Amino acid sequence: MQILLVCLGNICRSPLAEGILRNKAKLMNFDLKVDSAGTSDWHIDEPPDSRGINVAFENGIDISNLKARQFDISDFDEFDIILTMDKSNYSDLLNLARDEKDRKKIKLFMNMAFPGVNMDVHDPYYDGKFQEVFELLEDASEKILERIIK
């Protein structure tokens, strides 16, 4: 199973989610490839936001080695599921999808954990609420893995 997590710049939400999902899958002995990307090219090759790195580290996860990258059309071929952090990123990827097969892979992250909730994962870049976002992603990640493993 291969999952791609997508937000706008790939420095806040999606790297946190990547670290959390990877860590949880490892603890569950579940073979899962996890990566993250952004819909924009603003932060290519930059590390995650230092506030996110710190919150992840405080929670036992190291994301300091991750580097931002932009979503590429080839990601539709490589990944089984593509989870977006908000409706804007969801819409952006739908517009890039080449066909129905691509579109079926794209899902809102929170809907994967809590079907039908249609909730965005808050972007902590401006208000600094990284711990709050971490906790939301952690709770949702556990539910996502439970759903996938079944």
LOTISE-101700 format. One record per atom (N, C-alpha, C, O): residue in one letter; atom name; y, z negated, x negated. Coordinates in Angstrom, 3 decimals, always signed. Last residue first. Layout:
% residues N
- A,CA,Y,Z,X
...
% end
This chain:
% residues 150
- K,N,-3.443,-7.477,+8.129
- K,CA,-4.364,-7.469,+9.282
- K,C,-5.075,-6.165,+9.444
- K,O,-5.877,-6.009,+10.365
- I,N,-1.535,-6.937,+6.191
- I,CA,-2.875,-7.322,+5.753
- I,C,-3.883,-7.260,+6.903
- I,O,-5.066,-7.012,+6.666
- I,N,+0.798,-6.457,+7.655
- I,CA,+0.190,-5.393,+6.850
- I,C,-1.253,-5.696,+6.513
- I,O,-2.102,-4.806,+6.547
- R,N,+1.342,-8.961,+8.827
- R,CA,+1.129,-7.775,+9.663
- R,C,+0.408,-6.671,+8.897
- R,O,-0.492,-6.025,+9.434
- E,N,+1.710,-10.546,+6.564
- E,CA,+0.660,-10.888,+7.520
- E,C,+0.326,-9.685,+8.401
- E,O,-0.843,-9.426,+8.686
- L,N,+3.972,-9.273,+5.488
- L,CA,+2.695,-9.226,+4.766
- L,C,+1.523,-9.579,+5.694
- L,O,+0.460,-8.965,+5.607
- I,N,+5.856,-9.940,+7.473
- I,CA,+5.560,-8.538,+7.167
- I,C,+4.206,-8.429,+6.469
- I,O,+3.388,-7.582,+6.828
- K,N,+5.930,-12.717,+7.264
- K,CA,+5.452,-12.104,+8.506
- K,C,+5.080,-10.627,+8.290
- K,O,+4.106,-10.136,+8.860
- E,N,+7.021,-12.953,+4.698
- E,CA,+5.721,-13.539,+4.995
- E,C,+5.115,-12.900,+6.245
- E,O,+3.926,-12.582,+6.273
- S,N,+9.488,-11.720,+5.086
- S,CA,+8.503,-11.141,+4.164
- S,C,+7.111,-11.679,+4.425
- S,O,+6.132,-10.935,+4.375
- A,N,+10.890,-13.479,+6.761
- A,CA,+10.488,-12.167,+7.267
- A,C,+9.394,-11.548,+6.390
- A,O,+8.472,-10.917,+6.908
- D,N,+11.292,-15.615,+4.966
- D,CA,+10.583,-15.822,+6.226
- D,C,+10.046,-14.497,+6.763
- D,O,+8.888,-14.406,+7.170
- E,N,+12.767,-14.276,+2.963
- E,CA,+11.512,-14.962,+2.648
- E,C,+10.670,-15.156,+3.907
- E,O,+9.469,-14.886,+3.903
- L,N,+15.046,-13.392,+4.281
- L,CA,+14.119,-12.419,+3.693
- L,C,+12.759,-13.047,+3.409
- L,O,+11.723,-12.410,+3.597
- L,N,+16.181,-15.897,+4.927
- L,CA,+15.843,-14.939,+5.973
- L,C,+14.810,-13.934,+5.469
- L,O,+13.821,-13.657,+6.147
- E,N,+16.578,-16.947,+2.344
- E,CA,+15.708,-17.640,+3.293
- E,C,+15.266,-16.722,+4.424
- E,O,+14.107,-16.761,+4.838
- F,N,+18.415,-15.062,+1.279
- F,CA,+17.114,-15.289,+0.646
- F,C,+16.140,-15.914,+1.642
- F,O,+15.003,-15.459,+1.769
- V,N,+20.604,-15.475,+2.960
- V,CA,+19.901,-14.188,+2.993
- V,C,+18.514,-14.333,+2.378
- V,O,+17.544,-13.784,+2.900
- E,N,+21.280,-18.066,+2.127
- E,CA,+20.983,-17.800,+3.537
- E,C,+20.177,-16.495,+3.677
- E,O,+19.198,-16.434,+4.421
- Q,N,+21.845,-17.586,-0.563
- Q,CA,+20.743,-18.486,-0.211
- Q,C,+20.317,-18.248,+1.237
- Q,O,+19.124,-18.232,+1.537
- F,N,+24.103,-15.871,-0.385
- F,CA,+22.844,-15.383,-0.940
- F,C,+21.654,-16.279,-0.581
- F,O,+20.562,-15.772,-0.322
- K,N,+26.780,-15.533,+0.677
- K,CA,+25.732,-16.317,+1.337
- K,C,+24.341,-15.841,+0.903
- K,O,+23.516,-15.459,+1.733
- G,N,+29.114,-14.218,-0.218
- G,CA,+28.340,-15.023,-1.152
- G,C,+27.203,-15.824,-0.543
- G,O,+26.694,-16.732,-1.201
- D,N,+30.692,-12.417,+1.116
- D,CA,+30.843,-13.837,+1.466
- D,C,+29.980,-14.770,+0.616
- D,O,+30.106,-15.990,+0.722
- Y,N,+30.123,-9.882,-0.065
- Y,CA,+31.508,-10.354,+0.071
- Y,C,+31.641,-11.838,+0.364
- Y,O,+32.597,-12.469,-0.086
- Y,N,+27.262,-9.696,-0.247
- Y,CA,+28.125,-9.285,-1.349
- Y,C,+29.530,-9.893,-1.251
- Y,O,+30.067,-10.366,-2.253
- P,N,+25.331,-10.172,+1.659
- P,CA,+26.044,-11.322,+1.095
- P,C,+27.067,-10.969,+0.011
- P,O,+27.671,-11.863,-0.581
- D,N,+24.711,-8.640,+4.628
- D,CA,+25.029,-8.317,+3.235
- D,C,+25.867,-9.448,+2.643
- D,O,+26.998,-9.664,+3.077
- H,N,+22.050,-9.528,+6.812
- H,CA,+23.443,-9.694,+6.424
- H,C,+23.648,-9.368,+4.940
- H,O,+22.849,-9.774,+4.097
- V,N,+19.918,-7.350,+8.168
- V,CA,+19.961,-8.401,+7.160
- V,C,+21.389,-8.411,+6.648
- V,O,+21.875,-7.414,+6.114
- D,N,+20.127,-6.721,+11.702
- D,CA,+20.430,-6.370,+10.312
- D,C,+20.241,-7.590,+9.423
- D,O,+20.388,-8.726,+9.874
- M,N,+17.728,-6.471,+14.277
- M,CA,+18.703,-7.287,+13.562
- M,C,+18.889,-6.775,+12.138
- M,O,+17.920,-6.437,+11.458
- N,N,+15.841,-5.721,+16.268
- N,CA,+16.940,-4.824,+15.865
- N,C,+18.081,-5.555,+15.155
- N,O,+19.255,-5.285,+15.408
- V,N,+13.615,-6.836,+17.448
- V,CA,+14.803,-7.688,+17.300
- V,C,+16.049,-6.861,+16.935
- V,O,+17.171,-7.252,+17.255
- G,N,+11.232,-5.385,+17.586
- G,CA,+12.210,-5.239,+18.651
- G,C,+13.485,-6.046,+18.509
- G,O,+14.363,-5.955,+19.367
- P,N,+9.214,-7.610,+15.693
- P,CA,+9.358,-6.350,+16.425
- P,C,+10.390,-6.418,+17.555
- P,O,+10.418,-7.355,+18.353
- F,N,+9.812,-9.036,+12.992
- F,CA,+10.039,-9.492,+14.362
- F,C,+10.284,-8.263,+15.232
- F,O,+11.435,-7.908,+15.487
- A,N,+9.140,-7.523,+10.754
- A,CA,+8.746,-8.927,+10.836
- A,C,+8.783,-9.435,+12.276
- A,O,+7.896,-10.169,+12.714
- M,N,+10.157,-5.063,+11.334
- M,CA,+8.796,-5.119,+10.805
- M,C,+8.255,-6.550,+10.895
- M,O,+7.058,-6.757,+11.089
- N,N,+12.721,-5.653,+11.993
- N,CA,+11.816,-5.231,+13.063
- N,C,+10.369,-5.261,+12.605
- N,O,+9.461,-5.465,+13.411
- M,N,+13.826,-6.193,+9.479
- M,CA,+13.642,-7.303,+10.412
- M,C,+12.733,-6.923,+11.580
- M,O,+12.037,-7.788,+12.112
- F,N,+13.829,-3.549,+8.345
- F,CA,+13.103,-4.663,+7.726
- F,C,+12.807,-5.763,+8.745
- F,O,+11.667,-6.213,+8.861
- L,N,+13.372,-0.706,+10.289
- L,CA,+14.265,-1.814,+9.960
- L,C,+13.420,-2.972,+9.432
- L,O,+12.401,-3.321,+10.028
- K,N,+11.661,+2.063,+8.782
- K,CA,+11.727,+0.980,+9.758
- K,C,+12.803,-0.019,+9.323
- K,O,+13.099,-0.153,+8.136
- I,N,+10.175,+5.129,+8.101
- I,CA,+11.413,+4.351,+8.044
- I,C,+11.444,+3.315,+9.166
- I,O,+11.277,+3.644,+10.340
- K,N,+7.974,+6.693,+8.602
- K,CA,+7.870,+5.697,+7.532
- K,C,+9.055,+4.735,+7.520
- K,O,+8.947,+3.635,+6.979
- K,N,+8.720,+8.567,+10.464
- K,CA,+7.816,+7.491,+10.888
- K,C,+7.674,+6.393,+9.839
- K,O,+7.289,+5.272,+10.170
- R,N,+10.198,+10.407,+8.965
- R,CA,+10.894,+9.520,+9.905
- R,C,+10.022,+8.341,+10.326
- R,O,+10.527,+7.236,+10.523
- D,N,+8.156,+11.804,+7.579
- D,CA,+9.131,+10.983,+6.854
- D,C,+9.770,+9.964,+7.788
- D,O,+9.874,+8.787,+7.444
- K,N,+6.950,+13.056,+9.811
- K,CA,+6.155,+12.187,+8.930
- K,C,+7.077,+11.257,+8.134
- K,O,+6.809,+10.061,+8.026
- E,N,+8.980,+14.697,+10.781
- E,CA,+8.569,+13.524,+11.561
- E,C,+7.745,+12.548,+10.729
- E,O,+7.836,+11.336,+10.927
- D,N,+11.011,+15.595,+7.892
- D,CA,+10.171,+15.882,+9.052
- D,C,+9.796,+14.569,+9.749
- D,O,+10.235,+13.488,+9.357
- R,N,+12.810,+14.771,+6.029
- R,CA,+12.511,+16.198,+6.102
- R,C,+11.747,+16.574,+7.362
- R,O,+11.819,+17.706,+7.840
- A,N,+15.495,+12.478,+6.146
- A,CA,+14.089,+12.778,+6.406
- A,C,+13.882,+14.268,+6.625
- A,O,+14.662,+14.934,+7.307
- L,N,+18.160,+11.956,+6.069
- L,CA,+17.563,+12.584,+4.883
- L,C,+16.116,+13.030,+5.111
- L,O,+15.583,+13.853,+4.365
- N,N,+18.631,+10.678,+8.462
- N,CA,+19.327,+11.944,+8.211
- N,C,+18.773,+12.684,+6.999
- N,O,+18.900,+13.905,+6.907
- L,N,+17.187,+8.373,+8.038
- L,CA,+16.734,+9.306,+9.075
- L,C,+17.369,+10.683,+8.870
- L,O,+16.728,+11.714,+9.076
- L,N,+18.841,+7.190,+6.123
- L,CA,+17.533,+7.713,+5.723
- L,C,+16.958,+8.662,+6.768
- L,O,+16.311,+9.650,+6.418
- D,N,+21.078,+6.517,+7.704
- D,CA,+21.235,+7.380,+6.523
- D,C,+19.894,+7.998,+6.112
- D,O,+19.823,+9.185,+5.791
- S,N,+19.907,+4.751,+9.555
- S,CA,+20.458,+6.032,+10.003
- S,C,+20.603,+7.011,+8.840
- S,O,+20.288,+8.193,+8.976
- Y,N,+19.303,+2.648,+7.789
- Y,CA,+18.257,+3.265,+8.605
- Y,C,+18.697,+4.665,+9.039
- Y,O,+17.950,+5.634,+8.905
- N,N,+21.814,+1.925,+6.937
- N,CA,+20.874,+2.494,+5.969
- N,C,+19.725,+3.197,+6.673
- N,O,+19.234,+4.224,+6.203
- S,N,+22.724,+0.966,+9.452
- S,CA,+23.440,+2.029,+8.754
- S,C,+22.533,+2.715,+7.734
- S,O,+22.487,+3.944,+7.670
- K,N,+21.024,-1.156,+10.086
- K,CA,+20.983,+0.067,+10.898
- K,C,+21.705,+1.232,+10.234
- K,O,+21.323,+2.383,+10.441
- D,N,+19.575,-2.607,+7.074
- D,CA,+20.464,-2.569,+8.242
- D,C,+20.398,-1.210,+8.931
- D,O,+19.803,-0.257,+8.427
- M,N,+17.557,-2.465,+5.220
- M,CA,+18.150,-3.762,+5.480
- M,C,+19.095,-3.773,+6.680
- M,O,+19.381,-4.833,+7.237
- T,N,+14.514,-0.641,+5.730
- T,CA,+15.956,-0.690,+5.489
- T,C,+16.514,-2.051,+5.908
- T,O,+16.006,-2.694,+6.826
- L,N,+11.518,+0.248,+4.295
- L,CA,+12.187,-0.752,+5.111
- L,C,+13.666,-0.839,+4.741
- L,O,+14.018,-1.081,+3.586
- I,N,+9.025,+2.464,+4.399
- I,CA,+10.373,+2.343,+3.845
- I,C,+11.157,+1.431,+4.785
- I,O,+11.428,+1.793,+5.930
- I,N,+5.648,+2.831,+3.505
- I,CA,+6.616,+2.236,+4.424
- I,C,+7.952,+2.123,+3.699
- I,O,+8.005,+1.735,+2.532
- D,N,+4.484,+4.316,+1.482
- D,CA,+3.859,+4.294,+2.802
- D,C,+4.831,+3.808,+3.871
- D,O,+4.837,+4.308,+4.996
- F,N,+6.016,+6.451,-0.995
- F,CA,+5.885,+5.173,-0.292
- F,C,+5.292,+5.329,+1.097
- F,O,+5.543,+6.310,+1.798
- E,N,+6.150,+9.080,-2.033
- E,CA,+5.534,+8.009,-2.820
- E,C,+5.215,+6.753,-2.011
- E,O,+4.243,+6.060,-2.310
- D,N,+7.500,+10.726,-0.278
- D,CA,+6.138,+11.081,-0.674
- D,C,+5.409,+9.918,-1.333
- D,O,+4.192,+9.788,-1.204
- F,N,+9.973,+9.533,-0.065
- F,CA,+9.198,+9.747,+1.158
- F,C,+7.743,+10.063,+0.838
- F,O,+6.848,+9.705,+1.604
- D,N,+10.921,+9.741,-2.633
- D,CA,+10.444,+8.433,-2.184
- D,C,+9.656,+8.547,-0.878
- D,O,+8.765,+7.737,-0.621
- S,N,+12.005,+12.236,-2.922
- S,CA,+10.604,+12.074,-3.334
- S,C,+10.036,+10.707,-2.937
- S,O,+8.818,+10.527,-2.906
- I,N,+14.682,+11.762,-2.287
- I,CA,+13.822,+12.399,-1.287
- I,C,+12.340,+12.230,-1.640
- I,O,+11.508,+12.093,-0.744
- D,N,+15.713,+8.561,-3.393
- D,CA,+15.465,+9.960,-3.695
- D,C,+14.506,+10.515,-2.634
- D,O,+13.626,+9.803,-2.151
- F,N,+18.158,+6.017,-3.634
- F,CA,+17.036,+6.596,-2.898
- F,C,+16.940,+8.073,-3.228
- F,O,+17.955,+8.761,-3.332
- Q,N,+19.194,+4.919,-6.847
- Q,CA,+19.511,+5.541,-5.573
- Q,C,+18.234,+6.099,-4.947
- Q,O,+17.347,+6.588,-5.646
- R,N,+18.819,+1.681,-8.322
- R,CA,+18.616,+3.126,-8.309
- R,C,+18.963,+3.645,-6.924
- R,O,+19.015,+2.887,-5.955
- A,N,+19.275,-1.152,-10.415
- A,CA,+19.578,-0.404,-9.197
- A,C,+19.295,+1.081,-9.394
- A,O,+19.502,+1.647,-10.468
- K,N,+16.688,-2.951,-11.935
- K,CA,+17.848,-2.075,-12.117
- K,C,+18.032,-1.257,-10.844
- K,O,+17.071,-0.739,-10.275
- L,N,+15.330,-6.163,-12.830
- L,CA,+15.446,-5.014,-11.931
- L,C,+16.727,-4.233,-12.216
- L,O,+17.720,-4.793,-12.680
- N,N,+15.267,-8.473,-14.282
- N,CA,+14.910,-7.234,-14.992
- N,C,+15.017,-5.991,-14.112
- N,O,+14.817,-4.877,-14.596
- S,N,+15.806,-10.577,-12.580
- S,CA,+16.824,-10.204,-13.568
- S,C,+16.530,-8.887,-14.277
- S,O,+17.439,-8.253,-14.813
- I,N,+14.293,-11.801,-10.767
- I,CA,+14.628,-10.403,-10.469
- I,C,+15.615,-9.854,-11.499
- I,O,+16.191,-8.784,-11.302
- D,N,+11.960,-14.256,-10.479
- D,CA,+12.825,-13.621,-11.478
- D,C,+13.041,-12.149,-11.114
- D,O,+12.106,-11.350,-11.145
- I,N,+11.694,-17.101,-8.472
- I,CA,+11.459,-15.663,-8.585
- I,C,+12.455,-15.069,-9.572
- I,O,+13.652,-15.349,-9.505
- G,N,+12.229,-19.761,-7.744
- G,CA,+11.024,-19.452,-8.496
- G,C,+10.697,-17.977,-8.663
- G,O,+9.555,-17.627,-8.960
- N,N,+14.653,-20.282,-6.647
- N,CA,+13.508,-20.288,-5.734
- N,C,+12.230,-19.787,-6.408
- N,O,+11.264,-19.431,-5.732
- E,N,+16.393,-19.870,-8.678
- E,CA,+16.311,-21.235,-8.132
- E,C,+15.121,-21.390,-7.185
- E,O,+14.643,-22.500,-6.955
- F,N,+16.081,-17.076,-8.851
- F,CA,+15.569,-17.938,-9.918
- F,C,+15.399,-19.375,-9.437
- F,O,+14.399,-20.025,-9.741
- A,N,+17.456,-16.293,-6.521
- A,CA,+16.035,-15.976,-6.682
- A,C,+15.407,-16.907,-7.719
- A,O,+14.332,-17.461,-7.492
- V,N,+20.014,-17.224,-7.175
- V,CA,+19.320,-17.758,-6.003
- V,C,+17.819,-17.486,-6.102
- V,O,+17.007,-18.360,-5.798
- N,N,+20.551,-15.640,-9.498
- N,CA,+20.529,-17.103,-9.557
- N,C,+19.767,-17.715,-8.390
- N,O,+18.961,-18.624,-8.586
- I,N,+20.489,-13.037,-8.472
- I,CA,+19.573,-13.409,-9.561
- I,C,+19.424,-14.928,-9.607
- I,O,+18.315,-15.446,-9.737
- G,N,+22.616,-13.247,-6.700
- G,CA,+21.268,-13.025,-6.192
- G,C,+20.217,-13.399,-7.228
- G,O,+19.192,-13.998,-6.905
- R,N,+24.699,-13.529,-8.486
- R,CA,+24.477,-14.587,-7.493
- R,C,+23.080,-14.465,-6.889
- R,O,+22.437,-15.474,-6.601
- S,N,+24.631,-11.137,-9.902
- S,CA,+24.263,-12.382,-10.596
- S,C,+24.014,-13.526,-9.621
- S,O,+23.200,-14.405,-9.901
- D,N,+23.108,-8.344,-8.400
- D,CA,+24.264,-9.243,-8.414
- D,C,+23.827,-10.584,-9.016
- D,O,+22.765,-11.101,-8.670
- P,N,+20.724,-6.623,-10.526
- P,CA,+21.153,-7.224,-9.266
- P,C,+22.394,-8.105,-9.472
- P,O,+22.678,-8.547,-10.585
- P,N,+22.035,-4.293,-13.029
- P,CA,+21.126,-5.352,-12.569
- P,C,+21.576,-5.850,-11.193
- P,O,+22.679,-5.536,-10.747
- E,N,+22.467,-0.703,-12.794
- E,CA,+23.019,-2.058,-12.913
- E,C,+21.973,-3.080,-12.470
- E,O,+21.122,-2.776,-11.635
- D,N,+21.504,+1.842,-12.293
- D,CA,+21.153,+1.203,-13.572
- D,C,+21.778,-0.175,-13.791
- D,O,+21.630,-0.752,-14.868
- I,N,+23.981,+2.477,-9.874
- I,CA,+22.802,+2.966,-10.582
- I,C,+22.701,+2.337,-11.978
- I,O,+23.671,+2.303,-12.735
- H,N,+25.871,+1.746,-7.963
- H,CA,+25.430,+0.748,-8.957
- H,C,+24.219,+1.193,-9.774
- H,O,+23.503,+0.349,-10.314
- W,N,+26.538,+3.881,-6.200
- W,CA,+27.575,+3.029,-6.783
- W,C,+27.117,+2.185,-7.956
- W,O,+27.905,+1.929,-8.866
- D,N,+25.193,+5.652,-4.666
- D,CA,+25.005,+5.753,-6.122
- D,C,+25.970,+4.846,-6.881
- D,O,+26.188,+5.033,-8.078
- S,N,+23.492,+4.472,-1.665
- S,CA,+24.653,+4.938,-2.432
- S,C,+24.312,+5.021,-3.919
- S,O,+23.278,+4.524,-4.364
- T,N,+21.149,+3.471,-0.794
- T,CA,+21.533,+4.768,-0.254
- T,C,+22.736,+5.334,-1.004
- T,O,+22.970,+6.542,-0.980
- G,N,+18.943,+2.049,-3.259
- G,CA,+20.151,+2.031,-2.438
- G,C,+20.440,+3.417,-1.896
- G,O,+20.021,+4.419,-2.475
- A,N,+15.711,+0.470,-3.537
- A,CA,+16.680,+1.525,-3.826
- A,C,+17.892,+1.332,-2.928
- A,O,+17.867,+0.557,-1.972
- S,N,+12.666,-0.991,-4.799
- S,CA,+13.864,-1.002,-3.968
- S,C,+14.810,+0.082,-4.443
- S,O,+14.734,+0.552,-5.578
- D,N,+9.120,-1.608,-4.454
- D,CA,+10.281,-1.111,-5.188
- D,C,+11.484,-1.209,-4.252
- D,O,+11.334,-1.478,-3.060
- V,N,+5.789,-2.622,-4.778
- V,CA,+7.085,-2.836,-4.128
- V,C,+8.177,-2.304,-5.034
- V,O,+8.155,-2.528,-6.244
- K,N,+2.446,-2.386,-4.078
- K,CA,+3.500,-1.873,-4.945
- K,C,+4.801,-1.996,-4.157
- K,O,+4.901,-1.535,-3.020
- L,N,-0.079,-4.718,-3.743
- L,CA,+1.090,-4.121,-3.104
- L,C,+2.067,-3.648,-4.164
- L,O,+2.468,-4.414,-5.041
- D,N,-2.868,-6.366,-3.143
- D,CA,-2.410,-5.279,-4.009
- D,C,-1.299,-4.506,-3.304
- D,O,-1.556,-3.735,-2.380
- F,N,-2.831,-9.793,-2.828
- F,CA,-2.767,-8.546,-2.088
- F,C,-2.161,-7.480,-2.996
- F,O,-1.078,-7.667,-3.550
- N,N,-2.911,-12.540,-3.397
- N,CA,-3.873,-11.620,-4.031
- N,C,-3.973,-10.303,-3.267
- N,O,-5.064,-9.764,-3.083
- M,N,-0.851,-14.048,-2.540
- M,CA,-1.890,-13.781,-1.543
- M,C,-3.008,-12.884,-2.099
- M,O,-3.932,-12.513,-1.375
- L,N,+0.823,-13.995,-4.728
- L,CA,+0.244,-15.284,-4.344
- L,C,-0.900,-15.119,-3.349
- L,O,-1.814,-15.943,-3.309
- K,N,+1.534,-11.274,-4.584
- K,CA,+0.771,-11.775,-5.734
- K,C,+0.082,-13.096,-5.387
- K,O,-1.089,-13.297,-5.706
- A,N,+3.045,-11.270,-2.243
- A,CA,+1.822,-10.463,-2.311
- A,C,+0.926,-10.950,-3.453
- A,O,-0.293,-11.029,-3.303
- K,N,+5.173,-12.918,-3.052
- K,CA,+4.285,-13.346,-1.969
- K,C,+2.965,-12.571,-1.995
- K,O,+1.897,-13.148,-1.793
- N,N,+6.344,-11.303,-5.083
- N,CA,+5.852,-12.643,-5.374
- N,C,+4.855,-13.112,-4.315
- N,O,+3.801,-13.649,-4.656
- R,N,+7.078,-9.016,-3.642
- R,CA,+6.172,-8.904,-4.785
- R,C,+5.527,-10.260,-5.092
- R,O,+4.323,-10.349,-5.329
- L,N,+8.879,-10.128,-1.786
- L,CA,+7.640,-9.478,-1.341
- L,C,+6.618,-9.384,-2.465
- L,O,+5.433,-9.644,-2.260
- I,N,+10.896,-11.110,-3.574
- I,CA,+10.191,-11.999,-2.643
- I,C,+8.860,-11.388,-2.223
- I,O,+7.824,-12.050,-2.293
- G,N,+11.781,-8.797,-4.916
- G,CA,+11.238,-9.937,-5.652
- G,C,+10.409,-10.852,-4.771
- G,O,+9.343,-11.316,-5.175
- E,N,+12.659,-7.261,-2.698
- E,CA,+11.627,-6.768,-3.616
- E,C,+10.968,-7.925,-4.358
- E,O,+9.742,-8.017,-4.417
- A,N,+14.696,-8.855,-1.643
- A,CA,+13.497,-8.602,-0.843
- A,C,+12.347,-8.105,-1.725
- A,O,+11.195,-8.487,-1.519
- L,N,+16.498,-8.646,-3.794
- L,CA,+15.977,-9.956,-3.379
- L,C,+14.681,-9.775,-2.598
- L,O,+13.688,-10.455,-2.859
- P,N,+16.988,-5.886,-3.784
- P,CA,+16.286,-6.486,-4.928
- P,C,+15.751,-7.891,-4.620
- P,O,+14.695,-8.283,-5.115
- S,N,+18.189,-5.652,-1.131
- S,CA,+16.895,-5.027,-1.435
- S,C,+16.238,-5.562,-2.708
- S,O,+15.013,-5.689,-2.728
- R,N,+20.627,-7.274,-1.300
- R,CA,+19.527,-7.529,-0.368
- R,C,+18.197,-6.937,-0.806
- R,O,+17.187,-7.640,-0.849
- C,N,+21.968,-6.380,-3.983
- C,CA,+21.950,-7.673,-3.288
- C,C,+20.669,-7.866,-2.470
- C,O,+19.742,-8.546,-2.910
- I,N,+21.841,-3.866,-5.087
- I,CA,+22.115,-4.981,-5.998
- I,C,+22.063,-6.342,-5.312
- I,O,+22.110,-7.367,-5.992
- N,N,+21.748,-1.484,-3.638
- N,CA,+20.561,-1.916,-4.375
- N,C,+20.882,-2.975,-5.428
- N,O,+20.292,-2.996,-6.508
- G,N,+23.724,-0.666,-1.903
- G,CA,+23.948,-0.512,-3.339
- G,C,+22.780,-0.880,-4.228
- G,O,+22.805,-0.624,-5.431
- L,N,+22.386,-0.745,+0.742
- L,CA,+23.458,+0.175,+0.374
- L,C,+23.542,+0.406,-1.136
- L,O,+23.443,+1.543,-1.597
- C,N,+18.794,-0.863,+0.724
- C,CA,+20.084,-1.330,+1.222
- C,C,+21.144,-0.356,+0.709
- C,O,+20.809,+0.750,+0.285
- V,N,+15.308,-0.767,+1.117
- V,CA,+16.547,-0.015,+0.922
- V,C,+17.733,-0.737,+1.533
- V,O,+17.699,-1.165,+2.687
- L,N,+12.114,-0.881,-0.295
- L,CA,+13.143,-1.634,+0.405
- L,C,+14.500,-1.005,+0.086
- L,O,+14.808,-0.742,-1.076
- L,N,+8.935,+0.501,+0.012
- L,CA,+10.260,+0.651,-0.572
- L,C,+11.256,-0.080,+0.317
- L,O,+11.243,+0.082,+1.537
- I,N,+5.530,-0.125,-0.623
- I,CA,+6.690,-0.375,+0.228
- I,C,+7.967,-0.193,-0.575
- I,O,+8.073,-0.672,-1.704
- Q,N,+2.204,+0.819,-0.522
- Q,CA,+3.440,+0.926,-1.289
- Q,C,+4.635,+0.829,-0.340
- Q,O,+4.744,+1.593,+0.619
- M,N,-1.178,+0.000,-0.848
- M,CA,+0.000,+0.000,+0.000
- M,C,+1.240,+0.000,-0.892
- M,O,+1.310,-0.725,-1.885
% end
